[in-house]
Each structure stands twice: as C-alpha cells, then as structure tokens.
Amino acid sequence: MAVEPVEEQKPAKSREKTRKKQKNGCGQWIRRNGFLLLLLVSTVSGYVLGLFLQSQRLSNHTIHLIGFPGQLVLRAFLMIIVPLLFCSLVLGVSNTQTIEHMFS
C-alpha cells in the first residue's frame, strides 16, 4: 500500500483573499494610481473642452468667468512658491557663510 501525500489546504479566508486579489486587478490599479488617472482624465477633458469652446463665439465676460478658477489656482500656487523660494535662498546663503567660516 502506497501512502499518498496529504495536500495542505489553505483556510477558507485565505482562499477568498486570493480570489479577491485576482478579481480586483483593475480596481486595485485604480486605487493605487487614482491621482494619475484623475490627472489624465482632467487633462483630456480640458483639451476637448478647449477645442469645443474655441469654435464658440463667447463674450469677454464669459471668458473671464471661465478663466476665474484657473486664476485662483495659479495665485494660490504663487502664494506658496514665492515664500518657499525666498526661504530656500536665505537658508542656502546662510549655510554657505557658515561653511566658509569653518574652512578659514
């Protein structure tokens, strides 16, 4: 009589997790790369909307209203970047002066 090896079976929960991992390939990718997906969708939709609105005859007032949110975003970036750049330059200059004092 030959003894057959007994295969170890995974617990039921482990098998369910393995199945879910196999099924959720696309969903898992979207969760990991959600920002990239939103960036691509918004870029394409902005491009298509720009092409569509370019052919329309819009008044200057309407153009300013459409561009207002973009102006707010750009001004918010400038409010963050300009002080950050200034502080970075000041710290860089102060570190350079302390290094010169160490070697002299």
Secondary structure as the mmCIF struct_conf table of DSSP 4:
data_model
#
loop_
_struct_conf.conf_type_id
_struct_conf.id
_struct_conf.beg_label_comp_id
_struct_conf.beg_label_asym_id
_struct_conf.beg_label_seq_id
_struct_conf.end_label_comp_id
_struct_conf.end_label_asym_id
_struct_conf.end_label_seq_id
HELX_LH_PP_P HELX_LH_PP_P1 ALA A 2 PRO A 11
HELX_RH_AL_P HELX_RH_AL_P1 ALA A 12 LYS A 23
TURN_TY1_P TURN_TY1_P1 ASN A 24 ASN A 24
HELX_RH_AL_P HELX_RH_AL_P2 GLY A 25 ARG A 32
TURN_TY1_P TURN_TY1_P2 ASN A 33 ASN A 33
HELX_RH_AL_P HELX_RH_AL_P3 GLY A 34 GLN A 54
TURN_TY1_P TURN_TY1_P3 SER A 55 SER A 55
BEND BEND1 GLN A 56 GLN A 56
HELX_RH_AL_P HELX_RH_AL_P4 ASN A 60 PHE A 103
#
